[in-house]
Amino acid sequence: GEDVEQSLFLSVREGDSSVINCTYTDSSSTYLYWYKQEPGAGLQLLTYIFSNMDMKQDQRLTVLLNKKDKHLSLRIADTQTGDSAIYFCAELGRNSGYALNFGKGTSLLVTP
Amino acid sequence: ETGVTQSPTHLIKTRGQQVTLRCSSQSGHNTVSWYQQALGQGPQFIFQYYREEENGRGNFPPRFSGLQFPNYSSELNVNALELDDSALYLCASAYGSGDKNTEAFFGQGTRLTVV
């Protein structure tokens, strides 16, 4: 499918907020996802948002969706060293045959 | 812990050989999808099975094939292995198909190295 775009790297200090951005491609996307991948591991579903929502909050995680610009963001409050990982944005929509279309991932490094 | 298990965790094969990877879905899930994740890339969709039938396929050649069994476990078969097939292969299970397939849970993956 077409490319879901994410910035490749983000470095933050422990205790700060992290914001990871994503631009998706399919205006028919019904759900948008954030997955976390730690080294040598599979993908962990963090959260997802339905396309008719603007925002979803889940503990330290806040997802913002701008459908007009096809922009999705993930904010992690009070970032911890254990949050260091690769974060993938993914869309689920008609154009991808309702399979997950992933970005290349954003590598988040949290420094003490 | 997602309840999705894959085997083996690591595998080394020679170019031209065939390989079978296995996935056990989370209990109650009837949809399984397979993804290939090359180093430094996001996962790429290979195909999806719903109730034992293939109902979606990504841009992969026919030498990538699969099966889903009545207990909804699944296999991914790759024939005539090429060096570029070296990747992490991820299985994901979910309940439902199409846009009803809201939450997909991934296994830990099988790391395939082709030499």
gemmi code that builds the backbone of each chain (N, CA, C; Angstrom):
import gemmi

chains = {
    "A": [
        ("GLY", (0.825, -1.202, 0.000), (0.000, 0.000, 0.000), (0.854, 1.243, 0.000)),
        ("GLU", (0.200, 2.388, 0.044), (0.960, 3.634, 0.111), (1.630, 3.746, 1.467)),
        ("ASP", (2.570, 4.702, 1.576), (3.384, 4.792, 2.775), (2.692, 5.544, 3.886)),
        ("VAL", (2.696, 4.952, 5.074), (2.364, 5.651, 6.305), (3.667, 6.250, 6.803)),
        ("GLU", (3.678, 7.552, 7.048), (4.921, 8.256, 7.347), (5.077, 8.529, 8.837)),
        ("GLN", (6.272, 8.245, 9.332), (6.619, 8.560, 10.722), (8.043, 9.092, 10.734)),
        ("SER", (8.338, 9.964, 11.683), (9.729, 10.363, 11.875), (10.473, 9.162, 12.458)),
        ("LEU", (11.759, 9.044, 12.154), (12.493, 7.825, 12.479), (12.978, 7.773, 13.926)),
        ("PHE", (13.341, 8.930, 14.487), (13.946, 8.925, 15.819), (13.372, 10.031, 16.687)),
        ("LEU", (13.330, 9.747, 17.999), (12.941, 10.751, 18.983), (13.697, 10.446, 20.264)),
        ("SER", (14.297, 11.479, 20.836), (15.008, 11.299, 22.100), (14.433, 12.267, 23.122)),
        ("VAL", (14.089, 11.754, 24.300), (13.531, 12.601, 25.354), (14.193, 12.236, 26.682)),
        ("ARG", (14.080, 13.150, 27.627), (14.585, 12.879, 28.981), (13.491, 12.228, 29.813)),
        ("GLU", (13.927, 11.381, 30.703), (12.992, 10.714, 31.615), (12.152, 11.759, 32.347)),
        ("GLY", (10.837, 11.513, 32.411), (9.939, 12.439, 33.095), (9.282, 13.441, 32.174)),
        ("ASP", (9.885, 13.686, 30.997), (9.273, 14.588, 30.012), (8.156, 13.862, 29.269)),
        ("SER", (7.399, 14.629, 28.482), (6.399, 14.023, 27.597), (7.031, 13.739, 26.236)),
        ("SER", (6.584, 12.659, 25.615), (7.023, 12.314, 24.250), (5.822, 12.461, 23.329)),
        ("VAL", (6.054, 12.983, 22.146), (4.997, 13.043, 21.144), (5.530, 12.415, 19.857)),
        ("ILE", (4.872, 11.377, 19.424), (5.253, 10.679, 18.201), (4.169, 10.947, 17.162)),
        ("ASN", (4.585, 11.378, 15.990), (3.642, 11.778, 14.954), (3.593, 10.792, 13.791)),
        ("CYS", (2.461, 10.794, 13.122), (2.247, 9.861, 12.010), (1.298, 10.514, 11.018)),
        ("THR", (1.579, 10.334, 9.742), (0.647, 10.743, 8.691), (0.221, 9.491, 7.956)),
        ("TYR", (-1.082, 9.259, 7.908), (-1.559, 8.057, 7.250), (-2.120, 8.391, 5.877)),
        ("THR", (-2.551, 7.356, 5.148), (-2.816, 7.567, 3.722), (-4.272, 7.398, 3.320)),
        ("ASP", (-5.002, 6.578, 4.066), (-6.308, 6.144, 3.580), (-7.411, 6.898, 4.302)),
        ("SER", (-8.115, 7.757, 3.566), (-9.183, 8.533, 4.202), (-10.348, 7.647, 4.630)),
        ("SER", (-10.374, 6.399, 4.121), (-11.446, 5.487, 4.538), (-11.054, 4.666, 5.758)),
        ("SER", (-9.843, 4.923, 6.293), (-9.389, 4.145, 7.452), (-10.405, 4.238, 8.574)),
        ("THR", (-10.781, 3.089, 9.096), (-11.786, 3.059, 10.153), (-11.144, 3.087, 11.530)),
        ("TYR", (-9.962, 2.474, 11.632), (-9.249, 2.450, 12.901), (-7.783, 2.795, 12.670)),
        ("LEU", (-7.211, 3.456, 13.662), (-5.782, 3.793, 13.605), (-5.152, 3.321, 14.896)),
        ("TYR", (-3.955, 2.776, 14.778), (-3.347, 2.036, 15.877), (-1.955, 2.548, 16.215)),
        ("TRP", (-1.592, 2.313, 17.463), (-0.208, 2.438, 17.893), (0.239, 1.122, 18.514)),
        ("TYR", (1.352, 0.615, 17.957), (1.978, -0.592, 18.475), (3.372, -0.249, 18.984)),
        ("LYS", (3.819, -1.022, 19.975), (5.162, -0.856, 20.551), (5.946, -2.140, 20.309)),
        ("GLN", (7.210, -1.990, 19.913), (8.056, -3.158, 19.709), (9.372, -2.965, 20.440)),
        ("GLU", (9.628, -3.845, 21.390), (10.906, -3.826, 22.097), (11.893, -4.738, 21.359)),
        ("PRO", (13.182, -4.560, 21.600), (14.186, -5.328, 20.844), (13.940, -6.832, 20.909)),
        ("GLY", (13.947, -7.469, 19.757), (13.800, -8.919, 19.687), (12.410, -9.435, 19.993)),
        ("ALA", (11.430, -8.549, 20.081), (10.081, -8.968, 20.472), (9.075, -8.707, 19.359)),
        ("GLY", (7.862, -9.241, 19.560), (6.777, -8.967, 18.630), (6.180, -7.603, 18.895)),
        ("LEU", (4.995, -7.360, 18.360), (4.331, -6.061, 18.485), (3.306, -6.108, 19.615)),
        ("GLN", (3.337, -5.077, 20.449), (2.375, -4.955, 21.538), (1.379, -3.862, 21.185)),
        ("LEU", (0.095, -4.203, 21.159), (-0.933, -3.209, 20.889), (-1.035, -2.264, 22.082)),
        ("LEU", (-0.766, -0.973, 21.837), (-0.840, 0.018, 22.918), (-2.241, 0.593, 23.023)),
        ("THR", (-2.742, 1.065, 21.893), (-4.035, 1.708, 21.884), (-4.490, 1.871, 20.438)),
        ("TYR", (-5.781, 2.140, 20.265), (-6.270, 2.437, 18.930), (-7.426, 3.424, 19.054)),
        ("ILE", (-7.720, 4.073, 17.942), (-8.775, 5.076, 17.943), (-9.666, 4.853, 16.742)),
        ("PHE", (-10.952, 4.995, 16.946), (-11.917, 4.883, 15.866), (-11.920, 6.192, 15.091)),
        ("SER", (-12.157, 6.124, 13.825), (-11.961, 7.300, 12.968), (-12.950, 8.430, 13.233)),
        ("ASN", (-14.031, 8.162, 13.969), (-14.973, 9.252, 14.243), (-14.669, 9.957, 15.569)),
        ("MET", (-13.510, 9.603, 16.152), (-13.084, 10.251, 17.398), (-11.940, 11.218, 17.102)),
        ("ASP", (-11.812, 12.227, 17.959), (-10.700, 13.175, 17.841), (-9.574, 12.854, 18.819)),
        ("MET", (-9.950, 12.260, 19.936), (-8.977, 12.052, 20.996), (-9.361, 10.811, 21.804)),
        ("LYS", (-8.326, 10.135, 22.290), (-8.553, 9.022, 23.204), (-7.444, 9.045, 24.239)),
        ("GLN", (-7.823, 8.924, 25.501), (-6.829, 8.920, 26.573), (-6.882, 7.595, 27.302)),
        ("ASP", (-5.712, 7.049, 27.578), (-5.617, 5.771, 28.275), (-4.403, 5.858, 29.178)),
        ("GLN", (-4.627, 6.179, 30.442), (-3.558, 6.337, 31.439), (-2.533, 7.350, 30.927)),
        ("ARG", (-1.299, 6.965, 30.698), (-0.266, 7.932, 30.278), (-0.311, 8.230, 28.783)),
        ("LEU", (-1.167, 7.529, 28.065), (-1.197, 7.662, 26.612), (-2.365, 8.528, 26.170)),
        ("THR", (-2.074, 9.470, 25.255), (-3.125, 10.274, 24.636), (-2.948, 10.197, 23.128)),
        ("VAL", (-4.008, 9.819, 22.435), (-3.979, 9.766, 20.977), (-4.825, 10.911, 20.446)),
        ("LEU", (-4.265, 11.662, 19.510), (-4.999, 12.729, 18.834), (-5.120, 12.384, 17.358)),
        ("LEU", (-6.301, 12.598, 16.807), (-6.551, 12.302, 15.405), (-7.079, 13.538, 14.698)),
        ("ASN", (-6.435, 13.924, 13.609), (-6.890, 15.011, 12.743), (-7.205, 14.385, 11.393)),
        ("LYS", (-8.486, 14.125, 11.156), (-8.880, 13.422, 9.931), (-8.662, 14.271, 8.692)),
        ("LYS", (-8.828, 15.584, 8.840), (-8.689, 16.465, 7.684), (-7.262, 16.381, 7.121)),
        ("ASP", (-6.292, 16.358, 8.028), (-4.892, 16.307, 7.616), (-4.353, 14.878, 7.595)),
        ("LYS", (-5.171, 13.894, 7.966), (-4.750, 12.486, 8.088), (-3.510, 12.387, 8.977)),
        ("HIS", (-3.618, 13.017, 10.135), (-2.505, 13.077, 11.078), (-2.907, 12.458, 12.395)),
        ("LEU", (-2.032, 11.606, 12.893), (-2.247, 10.893, 14.147), (-1.043, 11.142, 15.041)),
        ("SER", (-1.280, 11.340, 16.318), (-0.145, 11.478, 17.231), (-0.378, 10.668, 18.493)),
        ("LEU", (0.739, 10.288, 19.102), (0.723, 9.562, 20.373), (1.555, 10.357, 21.360)),
        ("ARG", (0.928, 10.758, 22.451), (1.647, 11.462, 23.506), (1.790, 10.520, 24.687)),
        ("ILE", (3.030, 10.384, 25.156), (3.305, 9.584, 26.352), (3.708, 10.554, 27.445)),
        ("ALA", (2.903, 10.624, 28.497), (3.213, 11.513, 29.614), (4.207, 10.839, 30.561)),
        ("ASP", (5.036, 11.674, 31.215), (5.975, 11.158, 32.226), (6.753, 9.953, 31.660)),
        ("THR", (7.439, 10.167, 30.553), (8.122, 9.077, 29.857), (9.189, 8.429, 30.742)),
        ("GLN", (9.213, 7.120, 30.744), (10.146, 6.345, 31.551), (11.150, 5.616, 30.650)),
        ("THR", (12.269, 5.170, 31.249), (13.273, 4.458, 30.438), (12.688, 3.181, 29.842)),
        ("GLY", (11.729, 2.574, 30.522), (11.070, 1.385, 29.986), (10.212, 1.655, 28.772)),
        ("ASP", (9.990, 2.932, 28.451), (9.232, 3.281, 27.247), (10.119, 3.284, 26.005)),
        ("SER", (11.435, 3.165, 26.197), (12.346, 3.112, 25.050), (12.008, 1.896, 24.201)),
        ("ALA", (11.690, 2.134, 22.938), (11.249, 1.064, 22.037), (10.999, 1.697, 20.669)),
        ("ILE", (10.534, 0.876, 19.735), (10.083, 1.394, 18.435), (8.564, 1.423, 18.450)),
        ("TYR", (8.001, 2.535, 18.023), (6.553, 2.722, 18.012), (6.074, 2.784, 16.564)),
        ("PHE", (5.089, 1.943, 16.267), (4.540, 1.871, 14.919), (3.117, 2.403, 14.906)),
        ("CYS", (2.872, 3.235, 13.927), (1.540, 3.699, 13.605), (0.999, 2.765, 12.520)),
        ("ALA", (-0.288, 2.432, 12.565), (-0.872, 1.570, 11.535), (-2.304, 1.994, 11.272)),
        ("GLU", (-2.729, 1.830, 10.025), (-4.104, 2.137, 9.649), (-4.785, 0.853, 9.181)),
        ("LEU", (-6.088, 0.828, 9.385), (-6.903, -0.296, 8.926), (-8.017, 0.298, 8.082)),
        ("GLY", (-7.974, 0.016, 6.805), (-8.986, 0.624, 5.951), (-9.205, -0.151, 4.672)),
        ("ARG", (-10.123, 0.343, 3.886), (-10.524, -0.337, 2.653), (-9.355, -0.456, 1.674)),
        ("ASN", (-8.559, 0.595, 1.560), (-7.465, 0.589, 0.581), (-6.436, -0.497, 0.846)),
        ("SER", (-6.320, -0.912, 2.097), (-5.356, -1.970, 2.429), (-6.046, -3.317, 2.540)),
        ("GLY", (-7.288, -3.401, 2.072), (-8.018, -4.665, 2.171), (-8.290, -5.062, 3.601)),
        ("TYR", (-8.364, -4.039, 4.477), (-8.598, -4.263, 5.898), (-7.496, -5.084, 6.548)),
        ("ALA", (-6.280, -4.939, 6.009), (-5.091, -5.435, 6.698), (-4.387, -4.207, 7.265)),
        ("LEU", (-3.595, -4.404, 8.284), (-2.872, -3.291, 8.895), (-1.778, -2.798, 7.949)),
        ("ASN", (-1.772, -1.489, 7.704), (-0.738, -0.851, 6.897), (0.128, -0.036, 7.855)),
        ("PHE", (1.374, -0.460, 8.034), (2.260, 0.108, 9.048), (3.192, 1.163, 8.481)),
        ("GLY", (3.567, 2.099, 9.335), (4.694, 2.964, 9.049), (5.990, 2.231, 9.344)),
        ("LYS", (7.127, 2.919, 9.118), (8.438, 2.303, 9.335), (8.846, 2.316, 10.810)),
        ("GLY", (8.097, 3.031, 11.630), (8.388, 3.036, 13.054), (9.223, 4.222, 13.494)),
        ("THR", (8.979, 4.672, 14.717), (9.753, 5.734, 15.354), (10.492, 5.132, 16.534)),
        ("SER", (11.803, 5.267, 16.525), (12.618, 4.734, 17.612), (12.704, 5.782, 18.718)),
        ("LEU", (12.129, 5.479, 19.870), (12.115, 6.400, 21.014), (13.210, 6.006, 21.995)),
        ("LEU", (14.076, 6.953, 22.294), (15.129, 6.739, 23.282), (14.870, 7.661, 24.461)),
        ("VAL", (14.742, 7.067, 25.639), (14.512, 7.843, 26.853), (15.790, 7.816, 27.675)),
        ("THR", (16.333, 9.005, 27.931), (17.591, 9.082, 28.663), (17.336, 9.532, 30.104)),
        ("PRO", (18.141, 9.014, 31.053), (17.924, 9.363, 32.470), (18.192, 10.838, 32.731)),
    ],
    "B": [
        ("GLU", (1.603, -10.506, 27.500), (1.308, -11.843, 26.974), (0.008, -11.793, 26.165)),
        ("THR", (0.104, -12.074, 24.861), (-1.062, -11.916, 23.990), (-1.827, -13.205, 23.793)),
        ("GLY", (-1.267, -14.346, 24.156), (-1.917, -15.617, 23.894), (-1.685, -16.118, 22.487)),
        ("VAL", (-0.898, -15.419, 21.691), (-0.546, -15.842, 20.340), (0.875, -16.395, 20.400)),
        ("THR", (1.042, -17.645, 20.017), (2.363, -18.246, 20.095), (2.824, -18.680, 18.714)),
        ("GLN", (4.103, -18.464, 18.451), (4.680, -18.814, 17.168), (5.851, -19.764, 17.382)),
        ("SER", (6.032, -20.659, 16.410), (7.175, -21.566, 16.476), (7.730, -21.817, 15.083)),
        ("PRO", (9.032, -22.021, 14.969), (10.028, -21.832, 16.023), (10.304, -20.358, 16.250)),
        ("THR", (11.128, -20.013, 17.211), (11.463, -18.608, 17.445), (12.573, -18.163, 16.507)),
        ("HIS", (13.476, -19.058, 16.186), (14.567, -18.762, 15.269), (14.757, -19.933, 14.323)),
        ("LEU", (15.216, -19.610, 13.108), (15.376, -20.649, 12.099), (16.423, -20.182, 11.088)),
        ("ILE", (17.306, -21.097, 10.707), (18.263, -20.797, 9.646), (18.053, -21.795, 8.527)),
        ("LYS", (17.887, -21.277, 7.314), (17.649, -22.125, 6.151), (18.612, -21.713, 5.026)),
        ("THR", (18.762, -22.632, 4.085), (19.620, -22.381, 2.930), (18.766, -21.927, 1.755)),
        ("ARG", (19.312, -21.038, 0.957), (18.620, -20.564, -0.245), (18.121, -21.748, -1.069)),
        ("GLY", (16.867, -21.664, -1.531), (16.264, -22.720, -2.318), (15.437, -23.707, -1.501)),
        ("GLN", (15.653, -23.721, -0.195), (14.886, -24.638, 0.647), (13.464, -24.117, 0.867)),
        ("GLN", (12.685, -24.933, 1.551), (11.315, -24.591, 1.901), (11.219, -24.494, 3.420)),
        ("VAL", (10.298, -23.661, 3.915), (10.154, -23.507, 5.366), (8.674, -23.420, 5.725)),
        ("THR", (8.336, -23.941, 6.887), (6.974, -23.823, 7.432), (7.054, -23.191, 8.808)),
        ("LEU", (6.311, -22.114, 8.973), (6.228, -21.426, 10.257), (4.821, -21.627, 10.816)),
        ("ARG", (4.728, -21.696, 12.144), (3.454, -22.031, 12.761), (2.989, -20.960, 13.737)),
        ("CYS", (1.669, -20.867, 13.871), (1.083, -19.855, 14.739), (-0.146, -20.437, 15.426)),
        ("SER", (-0.220, -20.253, 16.719), (-1.389, -20.660, 17.476), (-2.110, -19.397, 17.923)),
        ("SER", (-3.368, -19.267, 17.498), (-4.112, -18.023, 17.752), (-4.573, -17.932, 19.198)),
        ("GLN", (-4.930, -16.717, 19.571), (-5.542, -16.500, 20.877), (-6.920, -17.180, 20.888)),
        ("SER", (-7.269, -17.739, 22.008), (-8.539, -18.450, 22.149), (-9.708, -17.564, 21.735)),
        ("GLY", (-10.606, -18.107, 20.887), (-11.778, -17.352, 20.459), (-11.569, -16.537, 19.206)),
        ("HIS", (-10.325, -16.439, 18.739), (-10.044, -15.648, 17.539), (-10.161, -16.507, 16.293)),
        ("ASN", (-10.813, -15.980, 15.246), (-11.027, -16.761, 14.037), (-10.331, -16.168, 12.815)),
        ("THR", (-9.571, -15.110, 13.018), (-8.842, -14.476, 11.921), (-7.357, -14.493, 12.249)),
        ("VAL", (-6.561, -14.878, 11.275), (-5.116, -14.834, 11.464), (-4.479, -14.143, 10.259)),
        ("SER", (-3.516, -13.295, 10.546), (-2.788, -12.580, 9.495), (-1.305, -12.821, 9.686)),
        ("TRP", (-0.582, -12.796, 8.593), (0.876, -12.949, 8.627), (1.520, -11.691, 8.047)),
        ("TYR", (2.602, -11.288, 8.688), (3.345, -10.111, 8.268), (4.838, -10.448, 8.213)),
        ("GLN", (5.524, -9.798, 7.281), (6.983, -9.917, 7.181), (7.595, -8.596, 7.605)),
        ("GLN", (8.535, -8.641, 8.527), (9.202, -7.422, 8.971), (10.698, -7.541, 8.696)),
        ("ALA", (11.150, -6.855, 7.656), (12.581, -6.809, 7.372), (13.255, -5.873, 8.374)),
        ("LEU", (14.547, -6.018, 8.514), (15.297, -5.241, 9.499), (15.133, -3.748, 9.249)),
        ("GLY", (14.735, -3.018, 10.276), (14.605, -1.572, 10.162), (13.354, -1.100, 9.452)),
        ("GLN", (12.431, -2.009, 9.171), (11.213, -1.665, 8.446), (9.979, -1.959, 9.297)),
        ("GLY", (8.859, -1.440, 8.854), (7.593, -1.815, 9.468), (7.112, -3.142, 8.893)),
        ("PRO", (6.215, -3.799, 9.584), (5.679, -5.071, 9.069), (4.917, -4.860, 7.765)),
        ("GLN", (5.079, -5.820, 6.851), (4.376, -5.807, 5.571), (3.396, -6.976, 5.538)),
        ("PHE", (2.172, -6.704, 5.142), (1.106, -7.702, 5.121), (1.362, -8.753, 4.051)),
        ("ILE", (1.296, -10.034, 4.471), (1.464, -11.137, 3.513), (0.093, -11.646, 3.078)),
        ("PHE", (-0.669, -12.174, 4.027), (-2.049, -12.604, 3.751), (-2.805, -12.789, 5.049)),
        ("GLN", (-4.108, -12.976, 4.887), (-5.000, -13.139, 6.029), (-5.946, -14.303, 5.777)),
        ("TYR", (-6.246, -15.055, 6.812), (-7.222, -16.140, 6.744), (-8.345, -15.855, 7.732)),
        ("TYR", (-9.549, -16.108, 7.260), (-10.741, -15.968, 8.103), (-11.540, -17.243, 7.949)),
        ("ARG", (-11.759, -17.920, 9.058), (-12.512, -19.174, 9.047), (-12.002, -20.122, 7.960)),
        ("GLU", (-10.719, -20.312, 7.924), (-10.012, -21.292, 7.089), (-9.903, -20.901, 5.618)),
        ("GLU", (-10.350, -19.703, 5.245), (-10.226, -19.291, 3.855), (-9.396, -18.016, 3.752)),
        ("GLU", (-8.551, -17.936, 2.725), (-7.765, -16.728, 2.502), (-8.712, -15.620, 2.076)),
        ("ASN", (-8.677, -14.485, 2.764), (-9.580, -13.392, 2.403), (-8.849, -12.074, 2.231)),
        ("GLY", (-7.553, -12.146, 1.972), (-6.806, -10.940, 1.665), (-5.354, -11.316, 1.465)),
        ("ARG", (-4.707, -10.620, 0.538), (-3.314, -10.942, 0.250), (-2.566, -9.664, -0.101)),
        ("GLY", (-1.357, -9.547, 0.411), (-0.506, -8.418, 0.086), (0.314, -8.706, -1.157)),
        ("ASN", (1.320, -7.880, -1.392), (2.118, -7.968, -2.600), (3.269, -8.967, -2.423)),
        ("PHE", (2.926, -10.212, -2.254), (3.928, -11.277, -2.103), (3.683, -12.336, -3.160)),
        ("PRO", (4.765, -12.961, -3.655), (4.614, -13.952, -4.738), (3.938, -15.227, -4.241)),
        ("PRO", (3.476, -16.064, -5.178), (2.751, -17.293, -4.817), (3.571, -18.294, -4.013)),
        ("ARG", (4.902, -18.152, -3.998), (5.682, -19.116, -3.212), (5.470, -18.894, -1.703)),
        ("PHE", (4.779, -17.803, -1.362), (4.310, -17.606, 0.015), (2.873, -18.124, 0.063)),
        ("SER", (2.657, -19.166, 0.842), (1.311, -19.731, 0.928), (0.992, -20.037, 2.380)),
        ("GLY", (-0.275, -20.304, 2.640), (-0.651, -20.528, 4.028), (-1.823, -21.458, 4.170)),
        ("LEU", (-2.096, -21.757, 5.422), (-3.252, -22.581, 5.769), (-3.769, -22.096, 7.107)),
        ("GLN", (-5.091, -22.224, 7.281), (-5.663, -22.065, 8.616), (-6.457, -23.322, 8.913)),
        ("PHE", (-6.296, -23.834, 10.094), (-6.899, -25.106, 10.470), (-8.213, -24.880, 11.220)),
        ("PRO", (-9.037, -25.947, 11.386), (-10.324, -25.786, 12.073), (-10.206, -25.198, 13.474)),
        ("ASN", (-9.062, -25.409, 14.141), (-8.891, -24.805, 15.470), (-8.325, -23.389, 15.367)),
        ("TYR", (-8.274, -22.861, 14.131), (-7.828, -21.503, 13.806), (-6.330, -21.280, 13.971)),
        ("SER", (-5.575, -22.355, 14.250), (-4.122, -22.206, 14.159), (-3.753, -22.087, 12.686)),
        ("SER", (-2.510, -21.704, 12.419), (-2.168, -21.368, 11.042), (-0.725, -21.734, 10.727)),
        ("GLU", (-0.452, -21.895, 9.449), (0.907, -22.099, 8.953), (1.198, -21.112, 7.842)),
        ("LEU", (2.458, -20.711, 7.769), (2.970, -19.944, 6.641), (4.045, -20.799, 5.996)),
        ("ASN", (3.910, -21.053, 4.715), (4.899, -21.829, 3.970), (5.580, -20.922, 2.952)),
        ("VAL", (6.894, -21.047, 2.878), (7.639, -20.305, 1.864), (8.505, -21.301, 1.113)),
        ("ASN", (8.296, -21.354, -0.207), (9.088, -22.238, -1.067), (10.226, -21.462, -1.703)),
        ("ALA", (11.228, -22.228, -2.170), (12.330, -21.643, -2.936), (12.872, -20.389, -2.260)),
        ("LEU", (13.320, -20.547, -1.036), (13.763, -19.414, -0.226), (14.842, -18.594, -0.917)),
        ("GLU", (14.717, -17.285, -0.765), (15.705, -16.337, -1.284), (16.325, -15.591, -0.109)),
        ("LEU", (17.505, -15.025, -0.373), (18.190, -14.318, 0.710), (17.329, -13.192, 1.273)),
        ("ASP", (16.563, -12.520, 0.406), (15.713, -11.407, 0.841), (14.528, -11.849, 1.698)),
        ("ASP", (14.317, -13.147, 1.812), (13.242, -13.628, 2.686), (13.662, -13.590, 4.153)),
        ("SER", (14.914, -13.312, 4.405), (15.392, -13.184, 5.790), (14.659, -12.022, 6.458)),
        ("ALA", (13.962, -12.324, 7.543), (13.124, -11.314, 8.197), (12.519, -11.910, 9.457)),
        ("LEU", (11.822, -11.055, 10.192), (10.986, -11.500, 11.305), (9.575, -11.708, 10.756)),
        ("TYR", (9.026, -12.888, 10.950), (7.683, -13.188, 10.474), (6.733, -13.169, 11.665)),
        ("LEU", (5.734, -12.321, 11.553), (4.808, -12.083, 12.648), (3.425, -12.596, 12.281)),
        ("CYS", (2.826, -13.233, 13.253), (1.458, -13.714, 13.115), (0.593, -12.862, 14.034)),
        ("ALA", (-0.602, -12.528, 13.583), (-1.528, -11.759, 14.408), (-2.887, -12.429, 14.377)),
        ("SER", (-3.528, -12.514, 15.516), (-4.868, -13.089, 15.539), (-5.869, -12.041, 15.994)),
        ("ALA", (-7.101, -12.215, 15.525), (-8.167, -11.278, 15.844), (-9.500, -11.996, 15.736)),
        ("TYR", (-10.534, -11.314, 16.221), (-11.873, -11.853, 16.046), (-12.586, -11.013, 14.999)),
        ("GLY", (-13.084, -11.641, 13.965), (-13.843, -10.913, 12.956), (-13.016, -10.596, 11.731)),
        ("SER", (-13.682, -10.116, 10.709), (-13.048, -9.840, 9.432), (-13.393, -8.439, 8.970)),
        ("GLY", (-12.593, -7.927, 8.030), (-12.845, -6.596, 7.497), (-12.721, -5.541, 8.569)),
        ("ASP", (-13.642, -4.580, 8.546), (-13.535, -3.514, 9.540), (-14.124, -3.915, 10.892)),
        ("LYS", (-14.516, -5.191, 11.024), (-14.895, -5.709, 12.341), (-13.668, -6.215, 13.091)),
        ("ASN", (-12.552, -6.280, 12.374), (-11.315, -6.846, 12.899), (-10.557, -5.744, 13.619)),
        ("THR", (-11.027, -5.361, 14.811), (-10.527, -4.133, 15.411), (-9.232, -4.305, 16.192)),
        ("GLU", (-9.077, -5.413, 16.883), (-7.906, -5.584, 17.732), (-7.153, -6.816, 17.285)),
        ("ALA", (-5.961, -6.607, 16.742), (-5.111, -7.716, 16.332), (-3.967, -7.839, 17.325)),
        ("PHE", (-3.754, -9.052, 17.798), (-2.707, -9.309, 18.784), (-1.626, -10.164, 18.142)),
        ("PHE", (-0.399, -9.724, 18.325), (0.731, -10.342, 17.652), (1.469, -11.334, 18.541)),
        ("GLY", (2.017, -12.350, 17.888), (2.956, -13.244, 18.546), (4.332, -12.613, 18.607)),
        ("GLN", (5.278, -13.355, 19.167), (6.624, -12.814, 19.352), (7.461, -12.908, 18.066)),
        ("GLY", (6.937, -13.628, 17.073), (7.610, -13.700, 15.792), (8.568, -14.867, 15.652)),
        ("THR", (8.850, -15.200, 14.401), (9.881, -16.177, 14.044), (10.944, -15.452, 13.238)),
        ("ARG", (12.172, -15.492, 13.729), (13.293, -14.861, 13.010), (13.859, -15.873, 12.030)),
        ("LEU", (13.662, -15.628, 10.726), (14.164, -16.519, 9.677), (15.406, -15.900, 9.045)),
        ("THR", (16.449, -16.684, 8.994), (17.676, -16.266, 8.314), (17.917, -17.224, 7.164)),
        ("VAL", (18.064, -16.693, 5.967), (18.355, -17.499, 4.781), (19.804, -17.235, 4.380)),
        ("VAL", (20.562, -18.326, 4.282), (21.994, -18.176, 3.963), (22.323, -18.844, 2.627)),
    ],
}
model = gemmi.Model(1)
for chain_id, residues in chains.items():
    chain = gemmi.Chain(chain_id)
    for i, (resn, *xyz) in enumerate(residues, 1):
        res = gemmi.Residue()
        res.name, res.seqid = resn, gemmi.SeqId(i, " ")
        for name, pos in zip(("N", "CA", "C"), xyz):
            atom = gemmi.Atom()
            atom.name, atom.element = name, gemmi.Element(name[0])
            atom.pos, atom.b_iso = gemmi.Position(*pos), 0.0
            res.add_atom(atom)
        chain.add_residue(res)
    model.add_chain(chain)
structure = gemmi.Structure()
structure.add_model(model)
structure.setup_entities()
